[in-house]
């Protein structure tokens, strides 16, 4: 059997099918190209005027935007300078407050030391001699009571109990 004519017929059919597919692809690409061109023209018709409007608005607002940017820059510089001055003032106030607290602490310590030394001096110069004098007076009083009490007993007059304790 001769297979050559069958292979030629199958190959010819495949070539015809491929040619049909290529023609269909060409028509589909052409139709898509027409649609894309229409879409591009529509976009150009709608977007370009909008872009031109935006461009003209930017041209109009450019000086205003530059002014705003300049004002913001100057304001931030002024604010920074004021904050630096405020920081210096607060730091100075804190340093002065710290110095005053140290001075007050030293004054309080000196005052407490003086009160303590004065208390010791008063104790040594006043309280101790007063105690000694009080002891001496009590001793003399006790001796006199003893002597006077002995005389009263000799005279026969009893000493009341209340008079013994003074």
C-alpha positions as CSV (number, residue, x, y, z in Angstrom):
1,X,0.0,0.0,0.0
2,X,1.1,3.4,-0.9
3,X,0.8,5.9,2.0
4,X,2.3,8.8,0.2
5,X,-1.0,10.3,-1.1
6,X,-2.5,9.9,2.3
7,X,0.3,11.8,4.0
8,X,0.2,14.5,1.3
9,X,-3.6,14.9,1.8
10,X,-3.2,15.1,5.6
11,X,-0.3,17.7,5.2
12,X,-2.4,19.7,2.7
13,X,-5.3,19.7,5.1
14,X,-3.1,20.8,8.0
15,X,-1.6,23.6,5.9
16,X,-5.1,24.8,4.9
17,X,-6.2,24.7,8.6
18,X,-3.1,26.6,9.6
19,X,-3.8,29.2,6.9
20,X,-7.4,29.5,8.1
21,X,-6.2,30.0,11.7
22,X,-3.7,32.7,10.5
23,X,-6.4,34.5,8.5
24,X,-8.7,34.4,11.6
25,X,-5.9,35.7,13.8
26,X,-5.2,38.5,11.3
27,X,-8.8,39.5,11.3
28,X,-9.0,39.4,15.1
29,X,-5.9,41.5,15.5
30,X,-7.1,44.0,12.9
31,X,-10.5,44.3,14.7
32,X,-8.7,44.8,18.1
33,X,-6.4,47.4,16.5
34,X,-9.4,49.3,15.3
35,X,-11.0,49.2,18.7
36,X,-7.8,50.3,20.4
37,X,-7.4,53.2,18.0
38,X,-11.0,54.3,18.7
39,X,-10.3,54.0,22.4
40,X,-7.1,55.9,22.1
41,X,-8.9,58.7,20.2
42,X,-11.6,58.8,22.9
43,X,-9.0,58.9,25.7
44,X,-7.1,61.7,23.8
45,X,-10.4,63.6,23.5
46,X,-11.2,63.3,27.2
47,X,-7.9,63.2,29.0
48,X,-5.9,65.8,27.0
49,X,-8.3,68.7,27.8
50,X,-8.3,67.6,31.4
51,X,-4.5,67.5,31.4
52,X,-4.4,70.9,29.8
53,X,-6.8,72.3,32.5
54,X,-4.7,70.7,35.2
55,X,-1.5,72.2,33.6
56,X,-3.1,75.6,33.4
57,X,-4.2,75.4,37.0
58,X,-0.7,74.4,38.1
59,X,0.6,77.4,36.2
60,X,-1.9,79.7,37.9
61,X,-1.3,78.2,41.4
62,X,2.5,78.0,41.2
63,X,3.1,81.5,42.6
64,X,0.6,80.8,45.4
65,X,2.1,77.5,46.2
66,X,5.6,79.1,46.3
67,X,4.3,81.8,48.7
68,X,2.8,79.1,50.9
69,X,6.0,77.1,51.0
70,X,8.0,80.3,51.7
71,X,5.7,81.2,54.5
72,X,5.8,77.8,56.1
73,X,9.6,77.8,55.9
74,X,9.8,81.2,57.5
75,X,7.3,80.2,60.2
76,X,9.2,77.0,61.0
77,X,12.4,79.0,61.3
78,X,10.7,81.5,63.7
79,X,9.1,78.7,65.7
80,X,12.5,76.9,66.0
81,X,14.2,80.2,67.2
82,X,11.4,80.7,69.8
83,X,11.7,77.1,71.0
84,X,15.5,77.6,71.4
85,X,14.9,80.8,73.4
86,X,12.3,79.1,75.5
87,X,14.6,76.1,76.1
88,X,17.4,78.5,77.2
89,X,15.0,80.4,79.5
90,X,13.7,77.2,81.1
91,X,17.2,75.8,81.5
92,X,18.3,79.1,83.2
93,X,15.2,79.0,85.5
94,X,16.0,75.4,86.4
95,X,19.6,76.2,87.2
96,X,18.6,79.2,89.3
97,X,16.0,77.1,91.1
98,X,18.5,74.4,91.8
99,X,21.0,77.0,93.2
100,X,18.3,78.5,95.4
101,X,17.3,75.0,96.7
102,X,21.0,74.4,97.5
103,X,21.2,77.8,99.3
104,X,18.0,77.1,101.3
105,X,19.3,73.6,102.2
106,X,22.6,75.1,103.4
107,X,20.8,77.9,105.4
108,X,18.5,75.3,107.0
109,X,21.5,73.1,107.9
110,X,23.3,76.1,109.4
111,X,20.2,77.1,111.3
112,X,19.7,73.6,112.7
113,X,23.4,73.4,113.7
114,X,23.1,76.8,115.5
115,X,19.9,75.7,117.2
116,X,21.6,72.5,118.3
117,X,24.7,74.3,119.6
118,X,22.5,76.9,121.3
119,X,20.6,74.1,123.0
120,X,23.8,72.5,124.1
121,X,25.1,75.9,125.4
122,X,21.8,76.6,127.2
123,X,21.9,73.2,128.7
124,X,25.5,73.6,129.9
125,X,25.2,77.2,131.1
126,X,21.6,77.4,132.4
127,X,20.1,73.9,133.0
128,X,23.0,72.3,134.7
129,X,23.7,75.1,137.1
130,X,19.9,75.4,137.8
131,X,19.9,71.6,138.6
132,X,22.9,72.0,140.8
133,X,21.4,75.0,142.5
134,X,18.1,73.1,142.9
135,X,19.9,70.2,144.4
136,X,21.8,72.5,146.8
137,X,18.5,74.3,147.8
138,X,16.8,70.9,148.4
139,X,19.8,69.8,150.5
140,X,19.7,73.0,152.5
141,X,15.9,72.8,152.9
142,X,16.2,69.2,154.0
143,X,18.9,70.1,156.5
144,X,16.8,73.0,157.8
145,X,13.7,70.9,158.1
146,X,15.7,68.3,160.0
147,X,17.1,70.8,162.3
148,X,13.8,72.6,162.8
149,X,12.0,69.4,163.1
150,X,14.3,68.3,165.9
151,X,13.7,71.6,167.8
152,X,10.0,71.3,167.5
153,X,10.2,67.8,168.9
154,X,12.3,69.1,171.8
155,X,9.8,71.8,172.5
156,X,7.1,69.1,172.6
157,X,5.2,70.4,169.6
158,X,4.6,67.6,167.1
159,X,5.3,68.5,163.5
160,X,2.3,67.8,161.3
161,X,2.8,65.4,158.4
162,X,2.0,68.0,155.8
163,X,4.9,70.3,156.8
164,X,7.4,67.5,156.4
165,X,7.0,67.5,152.7
166,X,7.6,70.7,150.9
